[in-house]
Amino acid sequence: NPVHIDEQAMAQMKANSGDLVHVRDRRWWFGGLRSCHAKLGAPSSNAGTCEMGKELARFGSMSKTRDVIIEKIL
């Protein structure tokens, strides 16, 4: 399942659709327990949001109400 972010965020990371990213909870004390790797999908029209499927969110123990940090890997 891909992760969708807005075009501005993709441009800021110099990322394209299909690039591998690391999505993690903003709270550092989880030490990566709430994180996952995913590919970027097509840009989202919702600015400032990260859209991912339920399966990926469940796998990464992500919460709908918490901010995430997305880092480009490849």
N, C-alpha and C positions, 0 to 999 in steps of 0.2 A: 504494500500500500504506500502510495507516495504522500509526501507532506506538501502542502500548498501554502506559500507565503506571498505577500504582495510584491509587485515589480520593483518598488523602491528598495525593499529589503534585499531582493535578489541582486540588484545593481550594486548595493553597498557591499555585499559579500563577493561581488564579481562571480556570481553563480548562474548556471543555466539549468534548464529542465534536464533531469537525469543525473545531476551531480549528487554525490553521497554527502550527507550531512549528519551531524550528531545533535540530537535534540535532548536537552536535559532541563531538569527543574532548576529554577533560579537559585534555590536555597542550597548553598554549598555543603551544608552539613549532611546531606544525604549521600555524599560521596559517590555519585553516579548510580545509586540504586534506582533512582527515578529517571531513567534515560533510555534512549534507543537510537539506533542508526536507521536511516531511511534515505530514499532517493527523493529529490525534489520533483514535483509535478509541475504542471502548468501554473503560471502566476494566478493568484487569487485577486478578486476585485475588492476584498475586504481589507482595508489598510490596517496594519498593526496587529493582524491576527495570524495564528498558525493553525491551519486546518489539517487534521489527520483522521484516519478512520478509527472506529471503535476498537478494532483488533490491535492496532498499533499502540493506541493509548493504553489499552489494558496490558499489553506486553511490557510497556515502559513504565507502568504504574503512574501514569500521568493524571493530573486532575484538571477538570475543565476550567476551574476558577483560578488556577495558578499561572503565573508567567513562566515562560520557558526561554532558554538561550539556545540559539541555533548557530552551529559552527560548521563551516564548509570543510570537508575532509578532502575530497578529490573533485 
